[in-house]
Amino acid sequence: MGQNNQDLLSSYDFSMWKTLLHYKGKKSVIGQESAFFISPNGNQNAKAELDATIMALKTDSKTQCKYPARLDFYLKLV
């Protein structure tokens, strides 16, 4: 994906991404202290979590196993 990952996402796709992250309004119902997020502020910044997830999926094979729904989401975009 290019420099700005969100550019490739339609508003529908980004809405689906936020659903994957369990967002209600502007933040996730899952707390940042959980191991669910990759980005340090992923529970309040869906774009930062998207960027961190894409980088991790590209560089760490364990991420692909830990986050299969995110991998599926990413593969449908590329």
Distance bins in CASP14 RR format, pairs under 12 A and 6 or more apart:
PFRMAT RR
TARGET T0000
AUTHOR 0000-0000-0000
RMODE 2
METHOD distances of the structure
MODEL  1
1 7 0 0 0 0 1 0 0 0 0 0 0
1 8 1 0 1 0 0 0 0 0 0 0 0
1 9 0 0 0 0 1 0 0 0 0 0 0
1 50 0 0 0 0 1 0 0 0 0 0 0
1 51 0 0 0 0 1 0 0 0 0 0 0
1 53 0 0 0 0 0 1 0 0 0 0 0
1 54 1 0 1 0 0 0 0 0 0 0 0
1 55 0 0 0 0 1 0 0 0 0 0 0
1 57 0 0 0 0 0 1 0 0 0 0 0
1 58 0 0 0 0 1 0 0 0 0 0 0
1 74 0 0 0 0 1 0 0 0 0 0 0
1 75 0 0 0 0 0 1 0 0 0 0 0
1 77 1 0 0 1 0 0 0 0 0 0 0
1 78 1 0 0 1 0 0 0 0 0 0 0
2 8 1 0 0 1 0 0 0 0 0 0 0
2 9 0 0 0 0 0 1 0 0 0 0 0
2 51 0 0 0 0 0 1 0 0 0 0 0
2 54 0 0 0 0 1 0 0 0 0 0 0
2 55 0 0 0 0 0 1 0 0 0 0 0
2 58 0 0 0 0 0 1 0 0 0 0 0
2 77 0 0 0 0 0 1 0 0 0 0 0
2 78 0 0 0 0 0 1 0 0 0 0 0
3 51 0 0 0 0 1 0 0 0 0 0 0
3 54 0 0 0 0 0 1 0 0 0 0 0
4 47 0 0 0 0 1 0 0 0 0 0 0
4 50 0 0 0 0 0 1 0 0 0 0 0
4 51 0 0 0 0 1 0 0 0 0 0 0
4 54 0 0 0 0 0 1 0 0 0 0 0
5 13 0 0 0 0 0 1 0 0 0 0 0
5 14 0 0 0 0 1 0 0 0 0 0 0
5 17 0 0 0 0 1 0 0 0 0 0 0
5 46 0 0 0 0 0 1 0 0 0 0 0
5 47 1 0 0 1 0 0 0 0 0 0 0
5 48 0 0 0 0 0 1 0 0 0 0 0
5 49 0 0 0 0 0 1 0 0 0 0 0
5 50 1 0 1 0 0 0 0 0 0 0 0
5 51 1 0 1 0 0 0 0 0 0 0 0
5 52 0 0 0 0 0 1 0 0 0 0 0
5 53 0 0 0 0 1 0 0 0 0 0 0
5 54 1 0 1 0 0 0 0 0 0 0 0
5 55 0 0 0 0 1 0 0 0 0 0 0
5 57 0 0 0 0 0 1 0 0 0 0 0
5 58 0 0 0 0 0 1 0 0 0 0 0
5 73 0 0 0 0 0 1 0 0 0 0 0
5 74 0 0 0 0 1 0 0 0 0 0 0
5 77 0 0 0 0 1 0 0 0 0 0 0
5 78 0 0 0 0 0 1 0 0 0 0 0
6 13 0 0 0 0 1 0 0 0 0 0 0
6 14 1 0 0 1 0 0 0 0 0 0 0
6 15 0 0 0 0 0 1 0 0 0 0 0
6 17 0 0 0 0 1 0 0 0 0 0 0
6 18 0 0 0 0 0 1 0 0 0 0 0
6 45 0 0 0 0 0 1 0 0 0 0 0
6 46 0 0 0 0 1 0 0 0 0 0 0
6 47 1 0 1 0 0 0 0 0 0 0 0
6 48 0 0 0 0 0 1 0 0 0 0 0
6 49 0 0 0 0 0 1 0 0 0 0 0
6 50 1 0 0 1 0 0 0 0 0 0 0
6 51 0 0 0 0 1 0 0 0 0 0 0
6 54 0 0 0 0 0 1 0 0 0 0 0
6 77 0 0 0 0 0 1 0 0 0 0 0
7 13 0 0 0 0 0 1 0 0 0 0 0
7 14 0 0 0 0 0 1 0 0 0 0 0
7 47 0 0 0 0 0 1 0 0 0 0 0
7 50 0 0 0 0 0 1 0 0 0 0 0
7 51 0 0 0 0 0 1 0 0 0 0 0
7 77 0 0 0 0 0 1 0 0 0 0 0
8 14 0 0 0 0 1 0 0 0 0 0 0
8 17 0 0 0 0 0 1 0 0 0 0 0
8 50 0 0 0 0 0 1 0 0 0 0 0
8 51 0 0 0 0 0 1 0 0 0 0 0
8 54 0 0 0 0 0 1 0 0 0 0 0
8 73 0 0 0 0 0 1 0 0 0 0 0
8 74 0 0 0 0 0 1 0 0 0 0 0
8 76 0 0 0 0 0 1 0 0 0 0 0
8 77 1 0 1 0 0 0 0 0 0 0 0
8 78 0 0 0 0 1 0 0 0 0 0 0
9 15 0 0 0 0 1 0 0 0 0 0 0
9 16 0 0 0 0 1 0 0 0 0 0 0
9 17 1 0 0 1 0 0 0 0 0 0 0
9 18 0 0 0 0 0 1 0 0 0 0 0
9 46 0 0 0 0 0 1 0 0 0 0 0
9 47 0 0 0 0 1 0 0 0 0 0 0
9 50 1 0 0 1 0 0 0 0 0 0 0
9 51 0 0 0 0 0 1 0 0 0 0 0
9 54 0 0 0 0 0 1 0 0 0 0 0
9 73 0 0 0 0 1 0 0 0 0 0 0
9 74 0 0 0 0 0 1 0 0 0 0 0
9 76 0 0 0 0 0 1 0 0 0 0 0
9 77 1 0 0 1 0 0 0 0 0 0 0
9 78 0 0 0 0 0 1 0 0 0 0 0
10 16 0 0 0 0 1 0 0 0 0 0 0
10 17 0 0 0 0 0 1 0 0 0 0 0
10 76 0 0 0 0 0 1 0 0 0 0 0
10 77 0 0 0 0 1 0 0 0 0 0 0
11 17 0 0 0 0 0 1 0 0 0 0 0
11 18 0 0 0 0 0 1 0 0 0 0 0
12 18 0 0 0 0 0 1 0 0 0 0 0
12 19 0 0 0 0 0 1 0 0 0 0 0
12 76 0 0 0 0 0 1 0 0 0 0 0
12 77 0 0 0 0 0 1 0 0 0 0 0
13 19 0 0 0 0 0 1 0 0 0 0 0
13 20 0 0 0 0 0 1 0 0 0 0 0
13 46 0 0 0 0 0 1 0 0 0 0 0
13 50 0 0 0 0 0 1 0 0 0 0 0
13 73 0 0 0 0 1 0 0 0 0 0 0
13 74 0 0 0 0 0 1 0 0 0 0 0
13 76 0 0 0 0 1 0 0 0 0 0 0
13 77 1 0 0 1 0 0 0 0 0 0 0
13 78 0 0 0 0 0 1 0 0 0 0 0
14 20 0 0 0 0 0 1 0 0 0 0 0
14 21 0 0 0 0 0 1 0 0 0 0 0
14 23 0 0 0 0 0 1 0 0 0 0 0
14 46 1 0 0 1 0 0 0 0 0 0 0
14 47 0 0 0 0 1 0 0 0 0 0 0
14 49 0 0 0 0 0 1 0 0 0 0 0
14 50 0 0 0 0 1 0 0 0 0 0 0
14 73 0 0 0 0 0 1 0 0 0 0 0
14 77 0 0 0 0 0 1 0 0 0 0 0
15 21 0 0 0 0 0 1 0 0 0 0 0
15 23 0 0 0 0 1 0 0 0 0 0 0
15 25 0 0 0 0 0 1 0 0 0 0 0
15 46 0 0 0 0 1 0 0 0 0 0 0
15 73 0 0 0 0 0 1 0 0 0 0 0
16 23 0 0 0 0 0 1 0 0 0 0 0
16 46 0 0 0 0 0 1 0 0 0 0 0
16 50 0 0 0 0 0 1 0 0 0 0 0
16 69 0 0 0 0 0 1 0 0 0 0 0
16 70 0 0 0 0 0 1 0 0 0 0 0
16 72 0 0 0 0 0 1 0 0 0 0 0
16 73 1 0 0 1 0 0 0 0 0 0 0
16 74 0 0 0 0 0 1 0 0 0 0 0
16 76 0 0 0 0 1 0 0 0 0 0 0
16 77 0 0 0 0 0 1 0 0 0 0 0
17 23 0 0 0 0 1 0 0 0 0 0 0
17 28 0 0 0 0 0 1 0 0 0 0 0
17 42 0 0 0 0 0 1 0 0 0 0 0
17 45 0 0 0 0 0 1 0 0 0 0 0
17 46 1 0 0 1 0 0 0 0 0 0 0
17 47 0 0 0 0 1 0 0 0 0 0 0
17 48 0 0 0 0 0 1 0 0 0 0 0
17 49 0 0 0 0 1 0 0 0 0 0 0
17 50 1 0 1 0 0 0 0 0 0 0 0
17 51 0 0 0 0 0 1 0 0 0 0 0
17 53 0 0 0 0 1 0 0 0 0 0 0
17 54 0 0 0 0 0 1 0 0 0 0 0
17 69 0 0 0 0 0 1 0 0 0 0 0
17 70 0 0 0 0 1 0 0 0 0 0 0
17 72 0 0 0 0 0 1 0 0 0 0 0
17 73 1 0 0 1 0 0 0 0 0 0 0
17 74 0 0 0 0 1 0 0 0 0 0 0
17 76 0 0 0 0 0 1 0 0 0 0 0
17 77 0 0 0 0 1 0 0 0 0 0 0
18 24 0 0 0 0 1 0 0 0 0 0 0
18 25 0 0 0 0 1 0 0 0 0 0 0
18 26 0 0 0 0 1 0 0 0 0 0 0
18 27 0 0 0 0 1 0 0 0 0 0 0
18 28 0 0 0 0 1 0 0 0 0 0 0
18 29 0 0 0 0 0 1 0 0 0 0 0
18 42 0 0 0 0 0 1 0 0 0 0 0
18 43 0 0 0 0 0 1 0 0 0 0 0
18 44 0 0 0 0 0 1 0 0 0 0 0
18 45 0 0 0 0 0 1 0 0 0 0 0
18 46 1 0 1 0 0 0 0 0 0 0 0
18 47 0 0 0 0 1 0 0 0 0 0 0
18 49 0 0 0 0 1 0 0 0 0 0 0
18 50 0 0 0 0 1 0 0 0 0 0 0
18 73 0 0 0 0 0 1 0 0 0 0 0
19 25 0 0 0 0 0 1 0 0 0 0 0
19 28 0 0 0 0 0 1 0 0 0 0 0
19 29 0 0 0 0 0 1 0 0 0 0 0
19 46 0 0 0 0 0 1 0 0 0 0 0
19 69 0 0 0 0 0 1 0 0 0 0 0
19 70 0 0 0 0 0 1 0 0 0 0 0
19 73 0 0 0 0 1 0 0 0 0 0 0
20 28 0 0 0 0 1 0 0 0 0 0 0
20 30 0 0 0 0 0 1 0 0 0 0 0
20 36 0 0 0 0 0 1 0 0 0 0 0
20 37 0 0 0 0 0 1 0 0 0 0 0
20 42 0 0 0 0 0 1 0 0 0 0 0
20 46 0 0 0 0 1 0 0 0 0 0 0
20 49 0 0 0 0 1 0 0 0 0 0 0
20 50 0 0 0 0 1 0 0 0 0 0 0
20 53 0 0 0 0 1 0 0 0 0 0 0
20 67 0 0 0 0 1 0 0 0 0 0 0
20 68 0 0 0 0 0 1 0 0 0 0 0
20 69 1 0 1 0 0 0 0 0 0 0 0
20 70 1 0 0 1 0 0 0 0 0 0 0
20 71 0 0 0 0 0 1 0 0 0 0 0
20 72 0 0 0 0 1 0 0 0 0 0 0
20 73 1 0 0 1 0 0 0 0 0 0 0
20 74 0 0 0 0 0 1 0 0 0 0 0
20 76 0 0 0 0 0 1 0 0 0 0 0
21 27 0 0 0 0 1 0 0 0 0 0 0
21 28 1 0 1 0 0 0 0 0 0 0 0
21 29 0 0 0 0 1 0 0 0 0 0 0
21 30 1 0 0 1 0 0 0 0 0 0 0
21 31 0 0 0 0 0 1 0 0 0 0 0
21 32 0 0 0 0 0 1 0 0 0 0 0
21 34 0 0 0 0 0 1 0 0 0 0 0
21 36 0 0 0 0 1 0 0 0 0 0 0
21 37 1 0 0 1 0 0 0 0 0 0 0
21 38 0 0 0 0 0 1 0 0 0 0 0
21 39 0 0 0 0 0 1 0 0 0 0 0
21 41 0 0 0 0 0 1 0 0 0 0 0
21 42 1 0 0 1 0 0 0 0 0 0 0
21 43 1 0 0 1 0 0 0 0 0 0 0
21 44 0 0 0 0 0 1 0 0 0 0 0
21 45 0 0 0 0 1 0 0 0 0 0 0
21 46 1 0 1 0 0 0 0 0 0 0 0
21 47 0 0 0 0 0 1 0 0 0 0 0
21 48 0 0 0 0 0 1 0 0 0 0 0
21 49 1 0 0 1 0 0 0 0 0 0 0
21 50 0 0 0 0 1 0 0 0 0 0 0
21 52 0 0 0 0 0 1 0 0 0 0 0
21 53 0 0 0 0 1 0 0 0 0 0 0
21 67 0 0 0 0 0 1 0 0 0 0 0
21 69 0 0 0 0 0 1 0 0 0 0 0
21 70 0 0 0 0 1 0 0 0 0 0 0
21 73 0 0 0 0 0 1 0 0 0 0 0
22 28 1 0 1 0 0 0 0 0 0 0 0
22 29 1 0 1 0 0 0 0 0 0 0 0
22 30 1 0 1 0 0 0 0 0 0 0 0
22 31 0 0 0 0 1 0 0 0 0 0 0
22 34 0 0 0 0 0 1 0 0 0 0 0
22 36 0 0 0 0 1 0 0 0 0 0 0
22 37 0 0 0 0 0 1 0 0 0 0 0
22 42 0 0 0 0 0 1 0 0 0 0 0
22 43 0 0 0 0 1 0 0 0 0 0 0
22 46 0 0 0 0 0 1 0 0 0 0 0
22 49 0 0 0 0 0 1 0 0 0 0 0
22 69 0 0 0 0 0 1 0 0 0 0 0
23 29 1 0 0 1 0 0 0 0 0 0 0
23 30 0 0 0 0 1 0 0 0 0 0 0
23 31 0 0 0 0 0 1 0 0 0 0 0
23 36 0 0 0 0 0 1 0 0 0 0 0
23 37 0 0 0 0 0 1 0 0 0 0 0
23 42 0 0 0 0 1 0 0 0 0 0 0
23 43 0 0 0 0 1 0 0 0 0 0 0
23 44 0 0 0 0 1 0 0 0 0 0 0
23 45 0 0 0 0 0 1 0 0 0 0 0
23 46 1 0 0 1 0 0 0 0 0 0 0
23 47 0 0 0 0 0 1 0 0 0 0 0
23 49 0 0 0 0 1 0 0 0 0 0 0
23 50 0 0 0 0 0 1 0 0 0 0 0
24 30 0 0 0 0 0 1 0 0 0 0 0
24 31 0 0 0 0 0 1 0 0 0 0 0
24 43 0 0 0 0 0 1 0 0 0 0 0
24 44 0 0 0 0 0 1 0 0 0 0 0
24 46 0 0 0 0 0 1 0 0 0 0 0
25 43 0 0 0 0 0 1 0 0 0 0 0
25 44 0 0 0 0 0 1 0 0 0 0 0
25 46 0 0 0 0 0 1 0 0 0 0 0
26 41 0 0 0 0 0 1 0 0 0 0 0
26 42 0 0 0 0 0 1 0 0 0 0 0
26 43 0 0 0 0 0 1 0 0 0 0 0
26 44 1 0 0 1 0 0 0 0 0 0 0
26 45 0 0 0 0 1 0 0 0 0 0 0
26 46 0 0 0 0 1 0 0 0 0 0 0
26 47 0 0 0 0 0 1 0 0 0 0 0
27 37 0 0 0 0 0 1 0 0 0 0 0
27 41 0 0 0 0 1 0 0 0 0 0 0
27 42 0 0 0 0 1 0 0 0 0 0 0
27 43 1 0 1 0 0 0 0 0 0 0 0
27 44 1 0 1 0 0 0 0 0 0 0 0
27 45 0 0 0 0 1 0 0 0 0 0 0
27 46 0 0 0 0 1 0 0 0 0 0 0
27 49 0 0 0 0 0 1 0 0 0 0 0
28 34 0 0 0 0 1 0 0 0 0 0 0
28 36 1 0 0 1 0 0 0 0 0 0 0
28 37 1 0 0 1 0 0 0 0 0 0 0
28 39 0 0 0 0 0 1 0 0 0 0 0
28 41 0 0 0 0 0 1 0 0 0 0 0
28 42 1 0 0 1 0 0 0 0 0 0 0
28 43 1 0 1 0 0 0 0 0 0 0 0
28 44 1 0 0 1 0 0 0 0 0 0 0
28 45 0 0 0 0 1 0 0 0 0 0 0
28 46 0 0 0 0 1 0 0 0 0 0 0
28 48 0 0 0 0 0 1 0 0 0 0 0
28 49 0 0 0 0 1 0 0 0 0 0 0
29 36 0 0 0 0 0 1 0 0 0 0 0
29 43 0 0 0 0 1 0 0 0 0 0 0
29 44 0 0 0 0 0 1 0 0 0 0 0
30 36 1 0 1 0 0 0 0 0 0 0 0
30 37 1 0 0 1 0 0 0 0 0 0 0
30 42 0 0 0 0 1 0 0 0 0 0 0
30 43 1 0 0 1 0 0 0 0 0 0 0
30 44 0 0 0 0 0 1 0 0 0 0 0
30 49 0 0 0 0 0 1 0 0 0 0 0
31 37 1 0 0 1 0 0 0 0 0 0 0
31 41 0 0 0 0 0 1 0 0 0 0 0
31 42 0 0 0 0 1 0 0 0 0 0 0
31 43 1 0 1 0 0 0 0 0 0 0 0
31 44 0 0 0 0 1 0 0 0 0 0 0
32 38 0 0 0 0 0 1 0 0 0 0 0
32 39 0 0 0 0 1 0 0 0 0 0 0
32 40 1 0 0 1 0 0 0 0 0 0 0
32 41 1 0 0 1 0 0 0 0 0 0 0
32 42 1 0 0 1 0 0 0 0 0 0 0
32 43 1 0 1 0 0 0 0 0 0 0 0
32 44 1 0 0 1 0 0 0 0 0 0 0
32 45 0 0 0 0 0 1 0 0 0 0 0
32 48 0 0 0 0 0 1 0 0 0 0 0
32 49 0 0 0 0 0 1 0 0 0 0 0
33 40 0 0 0 0 0 1 0 0 0 0 0
33 42 0 0 0 0 0 1 0 0 0 0 0
33 43 0 0 0 0 1 0 0 0 0 0 0
34 42 0 0 0 0 0 1 0 0 0 0 0
34 43 0 0 0 0 1 0 0 0 0 0 0
35 43 0 0 0 0 0 1 0 0 0 0 0
35 63 0 0 0 0 0 1 0 0 0 0 0
35 66 0 0 0 0 1 0 0 0 0 0 0
35 67 0 0 0 0 0 1 0 0 0 0 0
36 42 0 0 0 0 1 0 0 0 0 0 0
36 43 1 0 0 1 0 0 0 0 0 0 0
36 49 0 0 0 0 1 0 0 0 0 0 0
36 52 0 0 0 0 0 1 0 0 0 0 0
36 53 0 0 0 0 0 1 0 0 0 0 0
36 66 0 0 0 0 1 0 0 0 0 0 0
36 67 0 0 0 0 1 0 0 0 0 0 0
36 69 0 0 0 0 0 1 0 0 0 0 0
36 70 0 0 0 0 0 1 0 0 0 0 0
37 43 1 0 1 0 0 0 0 0 0 0 0
37 44 0 0 0 0 1 0 0 0 0 0 0
37 45 0 0 0 0 1 0 0 0 0 0 0
37 46 0 0 0 0 0 1 0 0 0 0 0
37 48 0 0 0 0 1 0 0 0 0 0 0
37 49 1 0 1 0 0 0 0 0 0 0 0
37 50 0 0 0 0 0 1 0 0 0 0 0
37 52 1 0 0 1 0 0 0 0 0 0 0
37 53 0 0 0 0 1 0 0 0 0 0 0
37 56 0 0 0 0 0 1 0 0 0 0 0
37 66 0 0 0 0 0 1 0 0 0 0 0
37 67 0 0 0 0 0 1 0 0 0 0 0
37 70 0 0 0 0 0 1 0 0 0 0 0
38 45 0 0 0 0 0 1 0 0 0 0 0
38 46 0 0 0 0 0 1 0 0 0 0 0
38 48 0 0 0 0 1 0 0 0 0 0 0
38 49 1 0 0 1 0 0 0 0 0 0 0
38 50 0 0 0 0 1 0 0 0 0 0 0
38 51 0 0 0 0 1 0 0 0 0 0 0
38 52 1 0 1 0 0 0 0 0 0 0 0
38 53 1 0 1 0 0 0 0 0 0 0 0
38 54 0 0 0 0 1 0 0 0 0 0 0
38 55 0 0 0 0 1 0 0 0 0 0 0
38 56 1 0 1 0 0 0 0 0 0 0 0
38 57 0 0 0 0 1 0 0 0 0 0 0
38 59 0 0 0 0 0 1 0 0 0 0 0
38 60 0 0 0 0 1 0 0 0 0 0 0
38 62 0 0 0 0 0 1 0 0 0 0 0
38 63 1 0 0 1 0 0 0 0 0 0 0
38 66 0 0 0 0 1 0 0 0 0 0 0
38 67 0 0 0 0 1 0 0 0 0 0 0
38 70 0 0 0 0 1 0 0 0 0 0 0
39 45 1 0 0 1 0 0 0 0 0 0 0
39 46 0 0 0 0 1 0 0 0 0 0 0
39 47 0 0 0 0 1 0 0 0 0 0 0
39 48 1 0 1 0 0 0 0 0 0 0 0
39 49 1 0 1 0 0 0 0 0 0 0 0
39 50 0 0 0 0 1 0 0 0 0 0 0
39 51 1 0 0 1 0 0 0 0 0 0 0
39 52 1 1 0 0 0 0 0 0 0 0 0
39 53 1 0 0 1 0 0 0 0 0 0 0
39 54 0 0 0 0 0 1 0 0 0 0 0
39 55 0 0 0 0 1 0 0 0 0 0 0
39 56 0 0 0 0 1 0 0 0 0 0 0
40 48 1 0 0 1 0 0 0 0 0 0 0
40 49 0 0 0 0 1 0 0 0 0 0 0
40 51 0 0 0 0 0 1 0 0 0 0 0
40 52 0 0 0 0 1 0 0 0 0 0 0
41 47 0 0 0 0 0 1 0 0 0 0 0
41 48 1 0 1 0 0 0 0 0 0 0 0
41 49 0 0 0 0 1 0 0 0 0 0 0
41 51 0 0 0 0 0 1 0 0 0 0 0
41 52 0 0 0 0 1 0 0 0 0 0 0
42 48 1 0 1 0 0 0 0 0 0 0 0
42 49 1 1 0 0 0 0 0 0 0 0 0
42 50 0 0 0 0 1 0 0 0 0 0 0
42 51 0 0 0 0 1 0 0 0 0 0 0
42 52 1 0 0 1 0 0 0 0 0 0 0
42 53 0 0 0 0 1 0 0 0 0 0 0
43 49 1 0 0 1 0 0 0 0 0 0 0
43 52 0 0 0 0 0 1 0 0 0 0 0
45 51 0 0 0 0 1 0 0 0 0 0 0
45 52 0 0 0 0 1 0 0 0 0 0 0
46 52 0 0 0 0 0 1 0 0 0 0 0
46 53 0 0 0 0 0 1 0 0 0 0 0
46 70 0 0 0 0 0 1 0 0 0 0 0
47 53 0 0 0 0 0 1 0 0 0 0 0
47 54 0 0 0 0 0 1 0 0 0 0 0
48 54 0 0 0 0 0 1 0 0 0 0 0
48 55 0 0 0 0 0 1 0 0 0 0 0
49 55 0 0 0 0 0 1 0 0 0 0 0
49 56 0 0 0 0 0 1 0 0 0 0 0
49 67 0 0 0 0 0 1 0 0 0 0 0
49 70 0 0 0 0 1 0 0 0 0 0 0
49 73 0 0 0 0 0 1 0 0 0 0 0
50 56 0 0 0 0 0 1 0 0 0 0 0
50 57 0 0 0 0 0 1 0 0 0 0 0
50 67 0 0 0 0 0 1 0 0 0 0 0
50 70 0 0 0 0 1 0 0 0 0 0 0
50 73 0 0 0 0 1 0 0 0 0 0 0
50 74 0 0 0 0 1 0 0 0 0 0 0
50 77 0 0 0 0 1 0 0 0 0 0 0
51 57 0 0 0 0 0 1 0 0 0 0 0
51 58 0 0 0 0 0 1 0 0 0 0 0
51 74 0 0 0 0 0 1 0 0 0 0 0
52 58 0 0 0 0 0 1 0 0 0 0 0
52 59 0 0 0 0 0 1 0 0 0 0 0
52 60 0 0 0 0 0 1 0 0 0 0 0
52 63 0 0 0 0 1 0 0 0 0 0 0
52 67 0 0 0 0 0 1 0 0 0 0 0
52 70 0 0 0 0 0 1 0 0 0 0 0
53 59 0 0 0 0 0 1 0 0 0 0 0
53 60 0 0 0 0 0 1 0 0 0 0 0
53 63 1 0 0 1 0 0 0 0 0 0 0
53 64 0 0 0 0 0 1 0 0 0 0 0
53 66 0 0 0 0 0 1 0 0 0 0 0
53 67 1 0 0 1 0 0 0 0 0 0 0
53 69 0 0 0 0 0 1 0 0 0 0 0
53 70 1 0 1 0 0 0 0 0 0 0 0
53 71 0 0 0 0 1 0 0 0 0 0 0
53 72 0 0 0 0 0 1 0 0 0 0 0
53 73 0 0 0 0 1 0 0 0 0 0 0
53 74 1 0 0 1 0 0 0 0 0 0 0
53 77 0 0 0 0 0 1 0 0 0 0 0
54 60 0 0 0 0 0 1 0 0 0 0 0
54 63 0 0 0 0 1 0 0 0 0 0 0
54 64 0 0 0 0 0 1 0 0 0 0 0
54 67 0 0 0 0 0 1 0 0 0 0 0
54 70 0 0 0 0 1 0 0 0 0 0 0
54 71 0 0 0 0 0 1 0 0 0 0 0
54 73 0 0 0 0 0 1 0 0 0 0 0
54 74 1 0 0 1 0 0 0 0 0 0 0
54 75 0 0 0 0 0 1 0 0 0 0 0
54 77 0 0 0 0 1 0 0 0 0 0 0
54 78 0 0 0 0 1 0 0 0 0 0 0
55 63 0 0 0 0 1 0 0 0 0 0 0
55 70 0 0 0 0 0 1 0 0 0 0 0
55 74 0 0 0 0 0 1 0 0 0 0 0
56 62 0 0 0 0 1 0 0 0 0 0 0
56 63 1 0 1 0 0 0 0 0 0 0 0
56 64 0 0 0 0 1 0 0 0 0 0 0
56 65 0 0 0 0 0 1 0 0 0 0 0
56 66 0 0 0 0 1 0 0 0 0 0 0
56 67 0 0 0 0 1 0 0 0 0 0 0
56 70 0 0 0 0 1 0 0 0 0 0 0
56 71 0 0 0 0 0 1 0 0 0 0 0
56 74 0 0 0 0 0 1 0 0 0 0 0
57 63 1 0 1 0 0 0 0 0 0 0 0
57 64 1 0 0 1 0 0 0 0 0 0 0
57 65 0 0 0 0 0 1 0 0 0 0 0
57 66 0 0 0 0 0 1 0 0 0 0 0
57 67 1 0 0 1 0 0 0 0 0 0 0
57 68 0 0 0 0 0 1 0 0 0 0 0
57 69 0 0 0 0 0 1 0 0 0 0 0
57 70 1 0 0 1 0 0 0 0 0 0 0
57 71 1 0 0 1 0 0 0 0 0 0 0
57 72 0 0 0 0 0 1 0 0 0 0 0
57 73 0 0 0 0 1 0 0 0 0 0 0
57 74 1 0 1 0 0 0 0 0 0 0 0
57 75 0 0 0 0 1 0 0 0 0 0 0
57 77 0 0 0 0 0 1 0 0 0 0 0
57 78 0 0 0 0 0 1 0 0 0 0 0
58 64 0 0 0 0 1 0 0 0 0 0 0
58 71 0 0 0 0 0 1 0 0 0 0 0
58 74 0 0 0 0 1 0 0 0 0 0 0
58 75 0 0 0 0 0 1 0 0 0 0 0
58 78 0 0 0 0 0 1 0 0 0 0 0
60 66 0 0 0 0 1 0 0 0 0 0 0
60 67 0 0 0 0 0 1 0 0 0 0 0
60 71 0 0 0 0 0 1 0 0 0 0 0
61 67 0 0 0 0 0 1 0 0 0 0 0
61 71 0 0 0 0 0 1 0 0 0 0 0
62 68 0 0 0 0 0 1 0 0 0 0 0
62 71 0 0 0 0 0 1 0 0 0 0 0
63 69 0 0 0 0 0 1 0 0 0 0 0
63 70 1 0 0 1 0 0 0 0 0 0 0
63 71 1 0 0 1 0 0 0 0 0 0 0
63 74 0 0 0 0 0 1 0 0 0 0 0
64 70 0 0 0 0 1 0 0 0 0 0 0
64 71 1 0 1 0 0 0 0 0 0 0 0
64 72 0 0 0 0 0 1 0 0 0 0 0
64 73 0 0 0 0 0 1 0 0 0 0 0
64 74 0 0 0 0 1 0 0 0 0 0 0
64 75 0 0 0 0 1 0 0 0 0 0 0
65 71 0 0 0 0 1 0 0 0 0 0 0
67 73 0 0 0 0 1 0 0 0 0 0 0
67 74 0 0 0 0 1 0 0 0 0 0 0
67 75 0 0 0 0 0 1 0 0 0 0 0
68 74 0 0 0 0 0 1 0 0 0 0 0
68 75 0 0 0 0 0 1 0 0 0 0 0
69 75 0 0 0 0 0 1 0 0 0 0 0
69 76 0 0 0 0 0 1 0 0 0 0 0
70 76 0 0 0 0 0 1 0 0 0 0 0
70 77 0 0 0 0 0 1 0 0 0 0 0
71 77 0 0 0 0 0 1 0 0 0 0 0
71 78 0 0 0 0 0 1 0 0 0 0 0
72 78 0 0 0 0 0 1 0 0 0 0 0
END
